[in-house]
Amino acid sequence: MEIVQEIVASIGWTIFAVILFYGGTRLFDFLDPIDFQAEIRQGNVAAGVLLAAIVVSLSAIIIAVIVS
């Protein structure tokens, strides 16, 4: 029975992390006036690097929140 609880807890934390990640990316898109999707499509490498840095930093923050 303990293994089932661990699986359910893992699924719950995963869903929680996905919701936080989605909310964080939407908040960043809302607060920043630049359309990064369009800039990346036009070949702007700097926009791609910045967006990748945002994704990595959001992931690190979410992992720290879940682990603590």
Z-matrix of the N, CA and C atoms (Angstrom, degrees):
N
C 1 1.449
C 2 1.527 1 111.30
N 3 1.318 2 116.74 1 -29.46
C 4 1.459 3 120.86 2 -179.57
C 5 1.533 4 111.29 3 -65.63
N 6 1.298 5 116.96 4 -35.38
C 7 1.476 6 120.23 5 -179.96
C 8 1.524 7 111.13 6 -67.14
N 9 1.310 8 117.35 7 -34.37
C 10 1.463 9 121.27 8 177.66
C 11 1.525 10 109.89 9 -66.71
N 12 1.319 11 117.16 10 -40.31
C 13 1.461 12 120.74 11 177.79
C 14 1.529 13 110.91 12 -63.80
N 15 1.334 14 116.83 13 -39.08
C 16 1.461 15 120.41 14 178.23
C 17 1.523 16 111.45 15 -65.71
N 18 1.315 17 116.95 16 -39.51
C 19 1.464 18 121.18 17 178.84
C 20 1.524 19 110.13 18 -65.93
N 21 1.326 20 116.70 19 -44.52
C 22 1.462 21 120.62 20 178.92
C 23 1.534 22 110.67 21 -64.04
N 24 1.319 23 116.73 22 -40.10
C 25 1.467 24 120.14 23 177.92
C 26 1.525 25 110.93 24 -64.89
N 27 1.315 26 117.60 25 -40.74
C 28 1.465 27 120.98 26 178.40
C 29 1.522 28 111.37 27 -63.50
N 30 1.321 29 116.29 28 -42.90
C 31 1.459 30 120.02 29 178.56
C 32 1.528 31 110.45 30 -65.20
N 33 1.312 32 116.97 31 -40.96
C 34 1.464 33 120.91 32 178.43
C 35 1.520 34 112.13 33 -62.73
N 36 1.339 35 117.33 34 -45.85
C 37 1.462 36 120.36 35 179.37
C 38 1.528 37 111.44 36 -66.43
N 39 1.325 38 116.46 37 -33.77
C 40 1.464 39 119.75 38 177.29
C 41 1.518 40 111.00 39 -65.45
N 42 1.314 41 117.09 40 -44.65
C 43 1.461 42 120.83 41 177.87
C 44 1.527 43 110.48 42 -63.10
N 45 1.320 44 116.72 43 -41.61
C 46 1.461 45 121.74 44 177.45
C 47 1.529 46 110.88 45 -60.68
N 48 1.335 47 117.18 46 -43.43
C 49 1.460 48 121.52 47 -179.81
C 50 1.528 49 111.32 48 -66.01
N 51 1.317 50 117.10 49 -40.16
C 52 1.465 51 120.40 50 178.99
C 53 1.528 52 110.37 51 -64.68
N 54 1.310 53 117.24 52 -41.07
C 55 1.468 54 121.01 53 178.59
C 56 1.526 55 110.32 54 -64.35
N 57 1.332 56 117.15 55 -43.81
C 58 1.463 57 120.13 56 177.70
C 59 1.525 58 111.57 57 -63.53
N 60 1.327 59 117.22 58 -41.76
C 61 1.455 60 121.31 59 -179.78
C 62 1.526 61 110.78 60 -64.94
N 63 1.307 62 116.86 61 -44.48
C 64 1.463 63 120.87 62 178.36
C 65 1.529 64 110.51 63 -62.81
N 66 1.319 65 116.53 64 -44.65
C 67 1.460 66 119.99 65 178.29
C 68 1.518 67 112.23 66 -62.76
N 69 1.312 68 116.97 67 -39.45
C 70 1.461 69 120.65 68 178.86
C 71 1.515 70 112.83 69 -65.94
N 72 1.323 71 117.00 70 -42.11
C 73 1.464 72 119.28 71 178.42
C 74 1.526 73 111.25 72 -68.52
N 75 1.330 74 117.29 73 -38.45
C 76 1.472 75 119.88 74 177.37
C 77 1.521 76 110.84 75 -66.37
N 78 1.326 77 117.61 76 -38.93
C 79 1.462 78 120.97 77 177.49
C 80 1.526 79 110.51 78 -63.59
N 81 1.321 80 116.76 79 -42.27
C 82 1.466 81 120.16 80 177.64
C 83 1.528 82 110.51 81 -62.98
N 84 1.325 83 117.74 82 -43.74
C 85 1.463 84 120.88 83 177.69
C 86 1.530 85 111.62 84 -61.96
N 87 1.326 86 116.66 85 -37.61
C 88 1.466 87 121.26 86 -179.90
C 89 1.526 88 111.65 87 -69.72
N 90 1.330 89 117.21 88 -41.06
C 91 1.462 90 120.74 89 -175.01
C 92 1.521 91 113.47 90 -80.44
N 93 1.336 92 117.68 91 -26.80
C 94 1.457 93 120.99 92 -177.17
C 95 1.529 94 109.57 93 -97.12
N 96 1.330 95 117.88 94 127.24
C 97 1.466 96 119.51 95 -175.32
C 98 1.527 97 114.33 96 -75.84
N 99 1.322 98 118.67 97 -10.00
C 100 1.462 99 121.69 98 -177.01
C 101 1.520 100 109.83 99 -82.97
N 102 1.334 101 116.90 100 135.57
C 103 1.462 102 121.91 101 175.24
C 104 1.528 103 107.59 102 -88.43
N 105 1.338 104 115.90 103 95.45
C 106 1.455 105 120.61 104 -175.26
C 107 1.518 106 112.69 105 -66.93
N 108 1.306 107 118.10 106 -33.78
C 109 1.466 108 121.00 107 179.37
C 110 1.530 109 110.15 108 -60.81
N 111 1.336 110 116.48 109 -45.58
C 112 1.462 111 120.56 110 179.64
C 113 1.524 112 111.43 111 -67.00
N 114 1.315 113 116.71 112 -39.37
C 115 1.458 114 120.43 113 179.80
C 116 1.530 115 111.35 114 -65.18
N 117 1.315 116 116.78 115 -39.66
C 118 1.465 117 120.32 116 178.66
C 119 1.526 118 110.29 117 -67.13
N 120 1.327 119 117.01 118 -40.08
C 121 1.469 120 120.29 119 177.20
C 122 1.525 121 111.85 120 -61.96
N 123 1.331 122 117.20 121 -31.27
C 124 1.460 123 121.46 122 178.98
C 125 1.523 124 112.28 123 -80.39
N 126 1.318 125 117.32 124 -5.17
C 127 1.456 126 121.09 125 177.24
C 128 1.514 127 114.78 126 96.56
N 129 1.307 128 118.62 127 16.61
C 130 1.457 129 122.41 128 179.45
C 131 1.531 130 108.94 129 -78.20
N 132 1.322 131 115.34 130 103.92
C 133 1.459 132 120.90 131 -177.33
C 134 1.523 133 111.35 132 -68.76
N 135 1.329 134 116.62 133 -35.72
C 136 1.465 135 120.09 134 -179.46
C 137 1.527 136 111.36 135 -61.77
N 138 1.329 137 117.16 136 -38.14
C 139 1.464 138 120.32 137 177.81
C 140 1.525 139 110.26 138 -65.68
N 141 1.319 140 116.86 139 -38.34
C 142 1.462 141 120.35 140 177.56
C 143 1.514 142 112.49 141 -65.87
N 144 1.314 143 116.50 142 -40.38
C 145 1.470 144 120.74 143 178.56
C 146 1.524 145 110.22 144 -66.49
N 147 1.320 146 117.21 145 -42.48
C 148 1.465 147 120.30 146 178.88
C 149 1.525 148 111.45 147 -63.99
N 150 1.316 149 116.78 148 -43.27
C 151 1.463 150 120.06 149 178.78
C 152 1.531 151 111.10 150 -64.69
N 153 1.327 152 116.86 151 -38.77
C 154 1.472 153 120.28 152 176.54
C 155 1.531 154 110.60 153 -64.00
N 156 1.323 155 117.43 154 -39.71
C 157 1.465 156 120.73 155 177.90
C 158 1.523 157 110.98 156 -64.41
N 159 1.321 158 117.18 157 -38.17
C 160 1.468 159 120.85 158 177.67
C 161 1.524 160 110.08 159 -64.29
N 162 1.325 161 116.41 160 -43.62
C 163 1.466 162 120.72 161 -179.85
C 164 1.528 163 110.76 162 -63.10
N 165 1.324 164 117.50 163 -44.92
C 166 1.466 165 120.79 164 179.89
C 167 1.523 166 111.06 165 -65.13
N 168 1.340 167 117.30 166 -42.42
C 169 1.468 168 118.90 167 -179.32
C 170 1.524 169 111.72 168 -68.68
N 171 1.321 170 117.83 169 -38.18
C 172 1.469 171 119.67 170 175.24
C 173 1.527 172 110.93 171 -62.29
N 174 1.323 173 116.18 172 -41.38
C 175 1.467 174 119.90 173 178.39
C 176 1.526 175 111.38 174 -62.21
N 177 1.323 176 116.52 175 -42.10
C 178 1.468 177 120.28 176 179.51
C 179 1.528 178 110.84 177 -64.36
N 180 1.306 179 117.00 178 -41.35
C 181 1.477 180 120.51 179 179.15
C 182 1.510 181 110.90 180 -65.03
N 183 1.329 182 117.08 181 -44.02
C 184 1.463 183 120.48 182 -179.55
C 185 1.522 184 111.14 183 -65.04
N 186 1.332 185 117.49 184 -40.61
C 187 1.458 186 120.63 185 177.55
C 188 1.529 187 110.01 186 -62.98
N 189 1.326 188 117.30 187 -41.98
C 190 1.469 189 119.97 188 179.28
C 191 1.524 190 111.16 189 -64.30
N 192 1.318 191 117.12 190 -37.78
C 193 1.467 192 120.28 191 179.58
C 194 1.529 193 110.07 192 -66.74
N 195 1.310 194 116.62 193 -42.93
C 196 1.478 195 119.69 194 -177.40
C 197 1.518 196 111.49 195 -70.81
N 198 1.322 197 118.19 196 -37.85
C 199 1.462 198 120.43 197 -177.45
C 200 1.522 199 111.82 198 -72.42
N 201 1.326 200 116.76 199 -33.55
C 202 1.478 201 118.00 200 -177.16
C 203 1.498 202 113.52 201 -80.25
